[in-house]
C-alpha cells in the first residue's frame, strides 16, 4: 500500500523531480488518495517565483495515443506525492511501502488494518500518538492544529480554506467590487475578499475581515499568516 505526502509545492520542492508521481488535489475529508490518479513527471522546471511546470504523458482518448501534457502549479498550491520504487528490472514501478500512510504538515496518519482507509492512528511530527482509530476528517483536524502554519488551499473561483487555531477558515469573494483600472490593476483586483471562520465542530460562519484588496491581505487577518502568492492562478 502507498505512502502519500500532501503539502504545498514550496515545501515539497525537493521531492518534485523527474520521475515523481504526484497530483494536484487536496483530498477531501472522507476519502484518501488513489494511486491510479497520480501522474508521473517526465520533466520538471521551476521558475524564479517558485512556480513549477511538470510535463507528463497522458492518454488522449480523442487521438487514441499518449501525448505530452504540461501542468503548472503555484508555490502555495497543495499537491500530493506518492512514494514509488522500481519493480525489479521490468522498468515498471510499485509502491515503496507495504502499509498506508498519509503525511500532512503537522504529522502523519497510519491506516488501521481492515479500516478501508477510513480509520487511522494519528501521530505528531515528533512521533507522539494523538489519537487511535479516528476518521479521516478528525485526523486531519488534529494534525492541522499541529502544523507550523496554516496551509491555505485554493479551490478556484476566488475560494480558499484552511484549518488552524481551533477553527475552519475560508476566504471568498466579497459582495462588492473595488475601483478597478483595467490598465493598471492586477487581475485579482476585480474583487474584494472576505475572511470567515467557524469552530472545527461546525456552526455558523462569522466574518473576521471584509473588503480585503487581495487574498493575501485576507490571510494576514487570520492568526497564522503565511507569505503566499497573490492568487493570479
C-alpha positions, 0 to 999 in steps of 0.5 A: 500500500502507498505512502502519500505526502500532501503539502504545498509545492514550496515545501515539497520542492525537493521531492518534485523531480523527474520521475515523481508521481504526484497530483494536484488535489487536496483530498477531501475529508472522507476519502484518501488518495488513489494511486491510479490518479497520480501522474508521473513527471517526465520533466520538471522546471521551476521558475524564479517565483517558485512556480513549477511546470511538470510535463507528463504523458497522458492518454488522449482518448480523442487521438487514441495515443499518449501525448505530452501534457504540461501542468503548472502549479503555484508555490502555495498550491497543495499537491500530493506525492506518492512514494514509488520504487522500481519493480525489479528490472521490468522498468515498471514501478510499485509502491515503496511501502507495504502499509498506508500512510498519509503525511500532512504538515503537522504529522502523519496518519497510519491506516488501521488494518481492515479500516478501508482507509477510513480509520487511522492512528494519528501521530505528531511530527515528533512521533507522539500518538494523538489519537487511535482509530479516528476518521479521516476528517478528525485526523486531519483536524488534529494534525492541522492544529499541529502544523507550523502554519496554516496551509491555505488551499485554493479551490478556484473561483476566488475560494480558499480554506484552511484549518488552524487555531481551533477553527475552519477558515475560508476566504471568498469573494466579497459582495462588492467590487473595488475601483478597478483600472483595467490598465493598471490593476492586477487581475485579482483586483476585480474583487474584494475578499472576505475572511470567515471562520467557524469552530472545527465542530461546525456552526455558523460562519462569522466574518473576521475581515471584509473588503480585503484588496487581495487574498493575501491581505485576507490571510494576514487577518487570520492568526497564522499568516503565511507569505503566499502568492497573490492568487493570479492562478 
